């Protein structure tokens, strides 16, 4: 028996073949372009953003310190607030540290949508029962953010709650 003749692969018609070196060159070239663009974008971003977030950093710091002082004074009061949504009204109930309703407060507030400024409404609350304050609302639907401020003889209280109407 004679051995089978060896078959040779046919050469492509154009005379050019893709080799491992070609593939390596394409991959290295691709990543070189990506890295070069990333470096260019980082350099551009670094040169155009000075790192300063505010034009008035000192004033912002003073305002922040005032806000911290108000929060500490509010914590010393020991007041708590609950808020709810009723048909055509927003309700806030205020209690002191012992759970007694806090009466005679001047309560103001603002309702606004969580994701947009459309429909922003100012509220003026009136005391309807001891420690219970209500404000009329023009039939909202969906989720709204209520921010309110209660002022009385003992101090002030700021709060924010999410309310939902059907």
CNS distance restraints for C-alpha pairs under 8 A (distance, minus, plus):
assign (resid  11 and name CA) (resid  15 and name CA) 6.99 0.50 0.50
assign (resid  12 and name CA) (resid  16 and name CA) 7.00 0.50 0.50
assign (resid  12 and name CA) (resid  17 and name CA) 7.23 0.50 0.50
assign (resid  18 and name CA) (resid  22 and name CA) 6.21 0.50 0.50
assign (resid  18 and name CA) (resid  23 and name CA) 7.51 0.50 0.50
assign (resid  19 and name CA) (resid  23 and name CA) 6.67 0.50 0.50
assign (resid  20 and name CA) (resid  24 and name CA) 6.12 0.50 0.50
assign (resid  21 and name CA) (resid  25 and name CA) 6.09 0.50 0.50
assign (resid  22 and name CA) (resid  26 and name CA) 6.31 0.50 0.50
assign (resid  23 and name CA) (resid  27 and name CA) 6.24 0.50 0.50
assign (resid  24 and name CA) (resid  28 and name CA) 6.03 0.50 0.50
assign (resid  25 and name CA) (resid  29 and name CA) 5.90 0.50 0.50
assign (resid  26 and name CA) (resid  30 and name CA) 6.06 0.50 0.50
assign (resid  27 and name CA) (resid  31 and name CA) 6.36 0.50 0.50
assign (resid  28 and name CA) (resid  32 and name CA) 6.02 0.50 0.50
assign (resid  29 and name CA) (resid  33 and name CA) 6.25 0.50 0.50
assign (resid  30 and name CA) (resid  34 and name CA) 6.38 0.50 0.50
assign (resid  31 and name CA) (resid  35 and name CA) 6.02 0.50 0.50
assign (resid  32 and name CA) (resid  36 and name CA) 6.03 0.50 0.50
assign (resid  33 and name CA) (resid  37 and name CA) 6.17 0.50 0.50
assign (resid  34 and name CA) (resid  38 and name CA) 6.20 0.50 0.50
assign (resid  35 and name CA) (resid  39 and name CA) 6.16 0.50 0.50
assign (resid  36 and name CA) (resid  40 and name CA) 6.18 0.50 0.50
assign (resid  37 and name CA) (resid  41 and name CA) 6.13 0.50 0.50
assign (resid  38 and name CA) (resid  42 and name CA) 6.09 0.50 0.50
assign (resid  39 and name CA) (resid  43 and name CA) 6.08 0.50 0.50
assign (resid  40 and name CA) (resid  44 and name CA) 6.14 0.50 0.50
assign (resid  41 and name CA) (resid  45 and name CA) 6.06 0.50 0.50
assign (resid  42 and name CA) (resid  46 and name CA) 6.02 0.50 0.50
assign (resid  43 and name CA) (resid  47 and name CA) 6.16 0.50 0.50
assign (resid  44 and name CA) (resid  48 and name CA) 6.19 0.50 0.50
assign (resid  45 and name CA) (resid  49 and name CA) 6.09 0.50 0.50
assign (resid  46 and name CA) (resid  50 and name CA) 7.38 0.50 0.50
assign (resid  56 and name CA) (resid  60 and name CA) 6.18 0.50 0.50
assign (resid  57 and name CA) (resid  61 and name CA) 6.13 0.50 0.50
assign (resid  58 and name CA) (resid  62 and name CA) 6.33 0.50 0.50
assign (resid  59 and name CA) (resid  63 and name CA) 6.17 0.50 0.50
assign (resid  60 and name CA) (resid  64 and name CA) 6.11 0.50 0.50
assign (resid  61 and name CA) (resid  65 and name CA) 6.21 0.50 0.50
assign (resid  62 and name CA) (resid  66 and name CA) 6.31 0.50 0.50
assign (resid  63 and name CA) (resid  67 and name CA) 6.23 0.50 0.50
assign (resid  64 and name CA) (resid  68 and name CA) 6.26 0.50 0.50
assign (resid  65 and name CA) (resid  69 and name CA) 6.22 0.50 0.50
assign (resid  66 and name CA) (resid  70 and name CA) 6.24 0.50 0.50
assign (resid  67 and name CA) (resid  71 and name CA) 6.23 0.50 0.50
assign (resid  68 and name CA) (resid  72 and name CA) 6.20 0.50 0.50
assign (resid  69 and name CA) (resid  73 and name CA) 6.20 0.50 0.50
assign (resid  70 and name CA) (resid  74 and name CA) 6.06 0.50 0.50
assign (resid  71 and name CA) (resid  75 and name CA) 6.16 0.50 0.50
assign (resid  72 and name CA) (resid  76 and name CA) 6.32 0.50 0.50
assign (resid  73 and name CA) (resid  77 and name CA) 6.51 0.50 0.50
assign (resid  73 and name CA) (resid 155 and name CA) 7.88 0.50 0.50
assign (resid  74 and name CA) (resid  78 and name CA) 6.84 0.50 0.50
assign (resid  74 and name CA) (resid  79 and name CA) 7.34 0.50 0.50
assign (resid  74 and name CA) (resid 155 and name CA) 7.43 0.50 0.50
assign (resid  74 and name CA) (resid 156 and name CA) 6.55 0.50 0.50
assign (resid  74 and name CA) (resid 157 and name CA) 5.77 0.50 0.50
assign (resid  74 and name CA) (resid 158 and name CA) 7.88 0.50 0.50
assign (resid  75 and name CA) (resid  79 and name CA) 7.42 0.50 0.50
assign (resid  77 and name CA) (resid  96 and name CA) 7.38 0.50 0.50
assign (resid  77 and name CA) (resid  97 and name CA) 7.35 0.50 0.50
assign (resid  77 and name CA) (resid 154 and name CA) 7.74 0.50 0.50
assign (resid  77 and name CA) (resid 155 and name CA) 7.28 0.50 0.50
assign (resid  78 and name CA) (resid  96 and name CA) 5.81 0.50 0.50
assign (resid  78 and name CA) (resid  97 and name CA) 4.62 0.50 0.50
assign (resid  79 and name CA) (resid  94 and name CA) 6.84 0.50 0.50
assign (resid  79 and name CA) (resid  95 and name CA) 5.51 0.50 0.50
assign (resid  79 and name CA) (resid  96 and name CA) 4.23 0.50 0.50
assign (resid  79 and name CA) (resid  97 and name CA) 5.57 0.50 0.50
assign (resid  79 and name CA) (resid 157 and name CA) 7.49 0.50 0.50
assign (resid  80 and name CA) (resid  94 and name CA) 5.83 0.50 0.50
assign (resid  80 and name CA) (resid  95 and name CA) 5.34 0.50 0.50
assign (resid  80 and name CA) (resid  96 and name CA) 6.32 0.50 0.50
assign (resid  80 and name CA) (resid  97 and name CA) 7.41 0.50 0.50
assign (resid  81 and name CA) (resid  92 and name CA) 6.61 0.50 0.50
assign (resid  81 and name CA) (resid  93 and name CA) 5.52 0.50 0.50
assign (resid  81 and name CA) (resid  94 and name CA) 4.64 0.50 0.50
assign (resid  81 and name CA) (resid  95 and name CA) 6.46 0.50 0.50
assign (resid  81 and name CA) (resid 159 and name CA) 7.50 0.50 0.50
assign (resid  82 and name CA) (resid  92 and name CA) 5.63 0.50 0.50
assign (resid  82 and name CA) (resid  93 and name CA) 5.24 0.50 0.50
assign (resid  82 and name CA) (resid  94 and name CA) 6.78 0.50 0.50
assign (resid  83 and name CA) (resid  90 and name CA) 7.42 0.50 0.50
assign (resid  83 and name CA) (resid  91 and name CA) 5.44 0.50 0.50
assign (resid  83 and name CA) (resid  92 and name CA) 4.33 0.50 0.50
assign (resid  83 and name CA) (resid  93 and name CA) 6.34 0.50 0.50
assign (resid  83 and name CA) (resid 161 and name CA) 6.70 0.50 0.50
assign (resid  83 and name CA) (resid 163 and name CA) 7.60 0.50 0.50
assign (resid  84 and name CA) (resid  90 and name CA) 6.08 0.50 0.50
assign (resid  84 and name CA) (resid  91 and name CA) 5.09 0.50 0.50
assign (resid  84 and name CA) (resid  92 and name CA) 6.51 0.50 0.50
assign (resid  84 and name CA) (resid 163 and name CA) 6.27 0.50 0.50
assign (resid  85 and name CA) (resid  89 and name CA) 6.23 0.50 0.50
assign (resid  85 and name CA) (resid  90 and name CA) 4.85 0.50 0.50
assign (resid  85 and name CA) (resid  91 and name CA) 6.12 0.50 0.50
assign (resid  85 and name CA) (resid 163 and name CA) 5.89 0.50 0.50
assign (resid  85 and name CA) (resid 164 and name CA) 6.42 0.50 0.50
assign (resid  85 and name CA) (resid 165 and name CA) 6.30 0.50 0.50
assign (resid  86 and name CA) (resid  90 and name CA) 6.04 0.50 0.50
assign (resid  86 and name CA) (resid  91 and name CA) 7.18 0.50 0.50
assign (resid  86 and name CA) (resid 165 and name CA) 7.47 0.50 0.50
assign (resid  87 and name CA) (resid 139 and name CA) 7.23 0.50 0.50
assign (resid  87 and name CA) (resid 165 and name CA) 7.85 0.50 0.50
assign (resid  88 and name CA) (resid 136 and name CA) 5.85 0.50 0.50
assign (resid  88 and name CA) (resid 137 and name CA) 4.96 0.50 0.50
assign (resid  88 and name CA) (resid 138 and name CA) 5.95 0.50 0.50
assign (resid  88 and name CA) (resid 139 and name CA) 5.05 0.50 0.50
assign (resid  88 and name CA) (resid 140 and name CA) 7.50 0.50 0.50
assign (resid  89 and name CA) (resid 134 and name CA) 6.47 0.50 0.50
assign (resid  89 and name CA) (resid 135 and name CA) 5.45 0.50 0.50
assign (resid  89 and name CA) (resid 136 and name CA) 4.36 0.50 0.50
assign (resid  89 and name CA) (resid 137 and name CA) 4.76 0.50 0.50
assign (resid  89 and name CA) (resid 138 and name CA) 7.79 0.50 0.50
assign (resid  89 and name CA) (resid 139 and name CA) 7.91 0.50 0.50
assign (resid  90 and name CA) (resid 134 and name CA) 5.63 0.50 0.50
assign (resid  90 and name CA) (resid 135 and name CA) 5.34 0.50 0.50
assign (resid  90 and name CA) (resid 136 and name CA) 6.50 0.50 0.50
assign (resid  90 and name CA) (resid 137 and name CA) 6.56 0.50 0.50
assign (resid  91 and name CA) (resid 132 and name CA) 7.15 0.50 0.50
assign (resid  91 and name CA) (resid 133 and name CA) 5.72 0.50 0.50
assign (resid  91 and name CA) (resid 134 and name CA) 4.47 0.50 0.50
assign (resid  91 and name CA) (resid 135 and name CA) 6.61 0.50 0.50
assign (resid  92 and name CA) (resid 132 and name CA) 5.99 0.50 0.50
assign (resid  92 and name CA) (resid 133 and name CA) 5.20 0.50 0.50
assign (resid  92 and name CA) (resid 134 and name CA) 6.40 0.50 0.50
assign (resid  93 and name CA) (resid 101 and name CA) 7.63 0.50 0.50
assign (resid  93 and name CA) (resid 131 and name CA) 5.50 0.50 0.50
assign (resid  93 and name CA) (resid 132 and name CA) 4.47 0.50 0.50
assign (resid  93 and name CA) (resid 133 and name CA) 6.13 0.50 0.50
assign (resid  94 and name CA) (resid 101 and name CA) 5.84 0.50 0.50
assign (resid  94 and name CA) (resid 102 and name CA) 5.53 0.50 0.50
assign (resid  94 and name CA) (resid 131 and name CA) 5.16 0.50 0.50
assign (resid  94 and name CA) (resid 132 and name CA) 6.59 0.50 0.50
assign (resid  95 and name CA) (resid  99 and name CA) 5.22 0.50 0.50
assign (resid  95 and name CA) (resid 100 and name CA) 5.30 0.50 0.50
assign (resid  95 and name CA) (resid 101 and name CA) 4.33 0.50 0.50
assign (resid  95 and name CA) (resid 102 and name CA) 5.16 0.50 0.50
assign (resid  95 and name CA) (resid 131 and name CA) 6.60 0.50 0.50
assign (resid  96 and name CA) (resid 100 and name CA) 5.52 0.50 0.50
assign (resid  96 and name CA) (resid 101 and name CA) 6.39 0.50 0.50
assign (resid  96 and name CA) (resid 102 and name CA) 6.10 0.50 0.50
assign (resid 101 and name CA) (resid 130 and name CA) 5.84 0.50 0.50
assign (resid 101 and name CA) (resid 131 and name CA) 4.31 0.50 0.50
assign (resid 101 and name CA) (resid 132 and name CA) 7.70 0.50 0.50
assign (resid 102 and name CA) (resid 130 and name CA) 6.95 0.50 0.50
assign (resid 102 and name CA) (resid 131 and name CA) 4.72 0.50 0.50
assign (resid 103 and name CA) (resid 127 and name CA) 7.81 0.50 0.50
assign (resid 103 and name CA) (resid 130 and name CA) 5.59 0.50 0.50
assign (resid 103 and name CA) (resid 131 and name CA) 4.94 0.50 0.50
assign (resid 104 and name CA) (resid 127 and name CA) 7.42 0.50 0.50
assign (resid 104 and name CA) (resid 131 and name CA) 7.81 0.50 0.50
assign (resid 104 and name CA) (resid 152 and name CA) 6.74 0.50 0.50
assign (resid 105 and name CA) (resid 127 and name CA) 7.94 0.50 0.50
assign (resid 105 and name CA) (resid 150 and name CA) 5.95 0.50 0.50
assign (resid 105 and name CA) (resid 151 and name CA) 5.43 0.50 0.50
assign (resid 105 and name CA) (resid 152 and name CA) 4.76 0.50 0.50
assign (resid 105 and name CA) (resid 153 and name CA) 7.99 0.50 0.50
assign (resid 106 and name CA) (resid 125 and name CA) 7.53 0.50 0.50
assign (resid 106 and name CA) (resid 126 and name CA) 7.88 0.50 0.50
assign (resid 106 and name CA) (resid 150 and name CA) 5.58 0.50 0.50
assign (resid 106 and name CA) (resid 151 and name CA) 5.19 0.50 0.50
assign (resid 106 and name CA) (resid 152 and name CA) 6.41 0.50 0.50
assign (resid 107 and name CA) (resid 124 and name CA) 6.49 0.50 0.50
assign (resid 107 and name CA) (resid 125 and name CA) 5.37 0.50 0.50
assign (resid 107 and name CA) (resid 126 and name CA) 7.37 0.50 0.50
assign (resid 107 and name CA) (resid 133 and name CA) 7.58 0.50 0.50
assign (resid 107 and name CA) (resid 148 and name CA) 6.92 0.50 0.50
assign (resid 107 and name CA) (resid 149 and name CA) 5.68 0.50 0.50
assign (resid 107 and name CA) (resid 150 and name CA) 4.38 0.50 0.50
assign (resid 107 and name CA) (resid 151 and name CA) 6.47 0.50 0.50
assign (resid 108 and name CA) (resid 122 and name CA) 7.69 0.50 0.50
assign (resid 108 and name CA) (resid 123 and name CA) 5.75 0.50 0.50
assign (resid 108 and name CA) (resid 124 and name CA) 4.79 0.50 0.50
assign (resid 108 and name CA) (resid 125 and name CA) 5.92 0.50 0.50
assign (resid 108 and name CA) (resid 148 and name CA) 5.62 0.50 0.50
assign (resid 108 and name CA) (resid 149 and name CA) 5.56 0.50 0.50
assign (resid 108 and name CA) (resid 150 and name CA) 6.69 0.50 0.50
assign (resid 109 and name CA) (resid 122 and name CA) 5.91 0.50 0.50
assign (resid 109 and name CA) (resid 123 and name CA) 4.83 0.50 0.50
assign (resid 109 and name CA) (resid 124 and name CA) 6.40 0.50 0.50
assign (resid 109 and name CA) (resid 125 and name CA) 7.63 0.50 0.50
assign (resid 109 and name CA) (resid 146 and name CA) 6.78 0.50 0.50
assign (resid 109 and name CA) (resid 147 and name CA) 5.46 0.50 0.50
assign (resid 109 and name CA) (resid 148 and name CA) 3.94 0.50 0.50
assign (resid 109 and name CA) (resid 149 and name CA) 6.25 0.50 0.50
assign (resid 110 and name CA) (resid 120 and name CA) 7.13 0.50 0.50
assign (resid 110 and name CA) (resid 121 and name CA) 5.61 0.50 0.50
assign (resid 110 and name CA) (resid 122 and name CA) 4.43 0.50 0.50
assign (resid 110 and name CA) (resid 123 and name CA) 5.51 0.50 0.50
assign (resid 110 and name CA) (resid 145 and name CA) 7.97 0.50 0.50
assign (resid 110 and name CA) (resid 146 and name CA) 5.69 0.50 0.50
assign (resid 110 and name CA) (resid 147 and name CA) 5.37 0.50 0.50
assign (resid 110 and name CA) (resid 148 and name CA) 6.37 0.50 0.50
assign (resid 111 and name CA) (resid 120 and name CA) 5.72 0.50 0.50
assign (resid 111 and name CA) (resid 121 and name CA) 5.13 0.50 0.50
assign (resid 111 and name CA) (resid 122 and name CA) 6.42 0.50 0.50
assign (resid 111 and name CA) (resid 123 and name CA) 7.33 0.50 0.50
assign (resid 111 and name CA) (resid 144 and name CA) 6.21 0.50 0.50
assign (resid 111 and name CA) (resid 145 and name CA) 5.57 0.50 0.50
assign (resid 111 and name CA) (resid 146 and name CA) 4.69 0.50 0.50
assign (resid 111 and name CA) (resid 147 and name CA) 6.70 0.50 0.50
assign (resid 112 and name CA) (resid 116 and name CA) 7.53 0.50 0.50
assign (resid 112 and name CA) (resid 117 and name CA) 6.38 0.50 0.50
assign (resid 112 and name CA) (resid 118 and name CA) 7.37 0.50 0.50
assign (resid 112 and name CA) (resid 119 and name CA) 6.32 0.50 0.50
assign (resid 112 and name CA) (resid 120 and name CA) 4.47 0.50 0.50
assign (resid 112 and name CA) (resid 121 and name CA) 6.47 0.50 0.50
assign (resid 112 and name CA) (resid 144 and name CA) 5.52 0.50 0.50
assign (resid 112 and name CA) (resid 145 and name CA) 5.34 0.50 0.50
assign (resid 112 and name CA) (resid 146 and name CA) 6.80 0.50 0.50
assign (resid 113 and name CA) (resid 117 and name CA) 6.33 0.50 0.50
assign (resid 113 and name CA) (resid 118 and name CA) 6.95 0.50 0.50
assign (resid 113 and name CA) (resid 119 and name CA) 7.06 0.50 0.50
assign (resid 113 and name CA) (resid 120 and name CA) 7.05 0.50 0.50
assign (resid 113 and name CA) (resid 143 and name CA) 6.75 0.50 0.50
assign (resid 113 and name CA) (resid 144 and name CA) 4.74 0.50 0.50
assign (resid 113 and name CA) (resid 145 and name CA) 5.99 0.50 0.50
assign (resid 114 and name CA) (resid 143 and name CA) 7.24 0.50 0.50
assign (resid 114 and name CA) (resid 144 and name CA) 6.06 0.50 0.50
assign (resid 114 and name CA) (resid 145 and name CA) 5.94 0.50 0.50
assign (resid 123 and name CA) (resid 135 and name CA) 6.12 0.50 0.50
assign (resid 123 and name CA) (resid 136 and name CA) 7.55 0.50 0.50
assign (resid 123 and name CA) (resid 137 and name CA) 7.84 0.50 0.50
assign (resid 124 and name CA) (resid 135 and name CA) 5.82 0.50 0.50
assign (resid 125 and name CA) (resid 133 and name CA) 5.59 0.50 0.50
assign (resid 125 and name CA) (resid 134 and name CA) 5.02 0.50 0.50
assign (resid 125 and name CA) (resid 135 and name CA) 4.44 0.50 0.50
assign (resid 125 and name CA) (resid 136 and name CA) 7.94 0.50 0.50
assign (resid 126 and name CA) (resid 133 and name CA) 5.23 0.50 0.50
assign (resid 126 and name CA) (resid 134 and name CA) 5.54 0.50 0.50
assign (resid 126 and name CA) (resid 135 and name CA) 6.46 0.50 0.50
assign (resid 127 and name CA) (resid 131 and name CA) 6.94 0.50 0.50
assign (resid 127 and name CA) (resid 132 and name CA) 5.64 0.50 0.50
assign (resid 127 and name CA) (resid 133 and name CA) 4.28 0.50 0.50
assign (resid 127 and name CA) (resid 134 and name CA) 6.47 0.50 0.50
assign (resid 128 and name CA) (resid 132 and name CA) 5.81 0.50 0.50
assign (resid 128 and name CA) (resid 133 and name CA) 5.76 0.50 0.50
assign (resid 128 and name CA) (resid 134 and name CA) 6.65 0.50 0.50
assign (resid 129 and name CA) (resid 133 and name CA) 7.22 0.50 0.50
assign (resid 140 and name CA) (resid 165 and name CA) 6.46 0.50 0.50
assign (resid 141 and name CA) (resid 164 and name CA) 7.12 0.50 0.50
assign (resid 141 and name CA) (resid 165 and name CA) 4.80 0.50 0.50
assign (resid 141 and name CA) (resid 166 and name CA) 5.49 0.50 0.50
assign (resid 142 and name CA) (resid 164 and name CA) 5.35 0.50 0.50
assign (resid 142 and name CA) (resid 165 and name CA) 5.12 0.50 0.50
assign (resid 142 and name CA) (resid 166 and name CA) 5.99 0.50 0.50
assign (resid 143 and name CA) (resid 162 and name CA) 6.86 0.50 0.50
assign (resid 143 and name CA) (resid 163 and name CA) 5.77 0.50 0.50
assign (resid 143 and name CA) (resid 164 and name CA) 4.38 0.50 0.50
assign (resid 143 and name CA) (resid 165 and name CA) 6.55 0.50 0.50
assign (resid 144 and name CA) (resid 162 and name CA) 5.81 0.50 0.50
assign (resid 144 and name CA) (resid 163 and name CA) 5.28 0.50 0.50
assign (resid 144 and name CA) (resid 164 and name CA) 6.18 0.50 0.50
assign (resid 145 and name CA) (resid 160 and name CA) 7.05 0.50 0.50
assign (resid 145 and name CA) (resid 161 and name CA) 5.94 0.50 0.50
assign (resid 145 and name CA) (resid 162 and name CA) 4.55 0.50 0.50
assign (resid 145 and name CA) (resid 163 and name CA) 6.12 0.50 0.50
assign (resid 146 and name CA) (resid 160 and name CA) 5.49 0.50 0.50
assign (resid 146 and name CA) (resid 161 and name CA) 5.24 0.50 0.50
assign (resid 146 and name CA) (resid 162 and name CA) 6.00 0.50 0.50
assign (resid 146 and name CA) (resid 163 and name CA) 6.77 0.50 0.50
assign (resid 147 and name CA) (resid 158 and name CA) 7.54 0.50 0.50
assign (resid 147 and name CA) (resid 159 and name CA) 5.73 0.50 0.50
assign (resid 147 and name CA) (resid 160 and name CA) 4.23 0.50 0.50
assign (resid 147 and name CA) (resid 161 and name CA) 6.54 0.50 0.50
assign (resid 148 and name CA) (resid 158 and name CA) 5.81 0.50 0.50
assign (resid 148 and name CA) (resid 159 and name CA) 5.40 0.50 0.50
assign (resid 148 and name CA) (resid 160 and name CA) 6.30 0.50 0.50
assign (resid 149 and name CA) (resid 156 and name CA) 7.07 0.50 0.50
assign (resid 149 and name CA) (resid 157 and name CA) 5.64 0.50 0.50
assign (resid 149 and name CA) (resid 158 and name CA) 4.48 0.50 0.50
assign (resid 149 and name CA) (resid 159 and name CA) 6.47 0.50 0.50
assign (resid 150 and name CA) (resid 156 and name CA) 5.55 0.50 0.50
assign (resid 150 and name CA) (resid 157 and name CA) 5.06 0.50 0.50
assign (resid 150 and name CA) (resid 158 and name CA) 6.44 0.50 0.50
assign (resid 151 and name CA) (resid 155 and name CA) 6.04 0.50 0.50
assign (resid 151 and name CA) (resid 156 and name CA) 4.42 0.50 0.50
assign (resid 151 and name CA) (resid 157 and name CA) 6.53 0.50 0.50
assign (resid 152 and name CA) (resid 156 and name CA) 6.24 0.50 0.50
